[in-house]
Amino acid sequence: MKGNTLTRFTKGLLDFMFFAGIAVTVTLPVSVKIYGYFNSYFEQFYIHLVILFAISGVLAELILYELRNMFRTVLANDCFVEANVKSLNRMGTYSFLIALVTAGRLLLYLTPAVMIVILVFVIAGLFSKVLSQVFDRAVAYKLENDLTI
């Protein structure tokens, strides 16, 4: 699988998003302040938004971290392992937490984008939790199969 162009592209994209996400999260106080000059909502709720975006940013980074860990098992042609079950379960939890934190923005300012972000992360959380159960069964079948051969 190491020679696959799509696989290498995806790995590079995940790595880029992970490190770019760190930079974006660290620079939030400055970027929100600058954007506040163009959007009074960001100026008015500066502290609240920095805190909400920072929490969401850290949770998103945790999701990317788990994805990068899972991707290593894909590259090793051994993706049906217990570690991936745990990663998927954690990603579901992080997604639900991002939806919850983003819902906190509803108290400040209601926009259709906020509602869409909440919906996307609730769906991602449900998908990750269900997929963790699928992977759990696949790991059990794999282990059983490994014992019979």
N, C-alpha and C positions, 0 to 999 in steps of 0.2 A: 504494500500500500504506500510505501514511502515515495515511489516514483510518480504517483498520480498528481497531475497538475492541479486539479480541483482541491485535493487534500492539502497540498502545499500552500495554495492560495488561502484556503480557509484558516490554516494554522497561522499564516502571516497576518491575516485580518484580525484574528483573535488576539494575537500578540500586540498588534497596533492599537486595537481598541482598549486593551488592558492598560497599556502605558499612557495612551492619550487620556484615558479616563482618570488616571491618577493626576495628570497635569491639570485637567479641567476641574477636578474636585479641589485640588490644592489652591487653585487660583480663583475659586468662587467669590471670595470677598471682593476682589478687585473687579472681576467681570460683572458681577451683579451691580456694583457701584457705578461702573461705566454705563451699563445698560439703563440704569436709573436716570441718566441724563436724557434718554430718549423715551422712556416709559415711566410716567409718574407712579404707577402702581409698584414698580420695583424700587423706586426711591422711598415711597411711603412705607412699605413693608420690608425694608432692606434686611433687618436682623432676622425676621421670621423666615424670609425666603432663603437667606444664606443657610440657616439651620436646616430647613426642610430639604433644600437641594443637597446639602452636605450629607445628610443622613441617607437620602436616596442614592447619592453618588457612591457612598461607601457600600451600600447594599448591592448596587449594580456592579461594583468592583468585585464583590464576593461572588456574584453570579458568574462573572467572567473568569474568576480564579477557578471556580469549580468546572466550568466548561474547558478551560485549558488543561486541568487535571484529567478530565474525561478524554480529551483529545489525545493525550499521551497513550492511553490504553487503546484507542483506535489505531494509532500509528504502530503500536506493538502487536496488532491483530489479536488483542485479548480484551475486548470491551465488555464481556459479560462477567464482571467481577463485582464483588460486594461493595467495593469503594465507589463504583459508579451508581449503585443503588442509593448509597448515602449522599452522594453529590446531587443526584436528582431530587432527593427528598429535601436537602438543604436549599437548593435553588427554588423549589416550590415555596418554602417558607420565606425566603428572601423576597420572592415576587409578591407574596401576600403582604409582607411588611412594606414594600414600596407602594403598593396600592393604598395601604392604610395611611402612610405618611403623606402621600399625594392627596388623599381625601382631606387631610388637614388644610390643604390650600383652599378647599371649598369654603372654609370659615373666613378666609381673607377675600377671595375673589373668585366668582364662578365663571368659568369659560368652558366651551365645548371641548377644547384640547385637554383640560384636566379630566373631564369625564371619560374621554377616550383613553388616556393614559391609565386611569384606574381600571377600566374594562380590560385593556390589553394585559395588564399585570395580573389581574384576577384569572384571566384565561390562561396565561403562562403558568401561574401557580398551580391551577388545576391540572394542566397538561403535565407539568413536571411531577406532581404527586402521583398521577395515574401511571405515567411512564416509569416511575420508580418501582411501582408494584409489578409492572410488566417485566422490568429488568430483574426484579427479585425472583420472579418465577423462572426466567431464563437462566439465571445463575444457578438456581436449584436444579433445573434440568441438566445444565452443563456439568455440574458437580456429580450428579447421579450417573450421567453418561460417562464421565471420566473414570468413575469407579468400576463400571462394567467392562471397560475395554482393557 
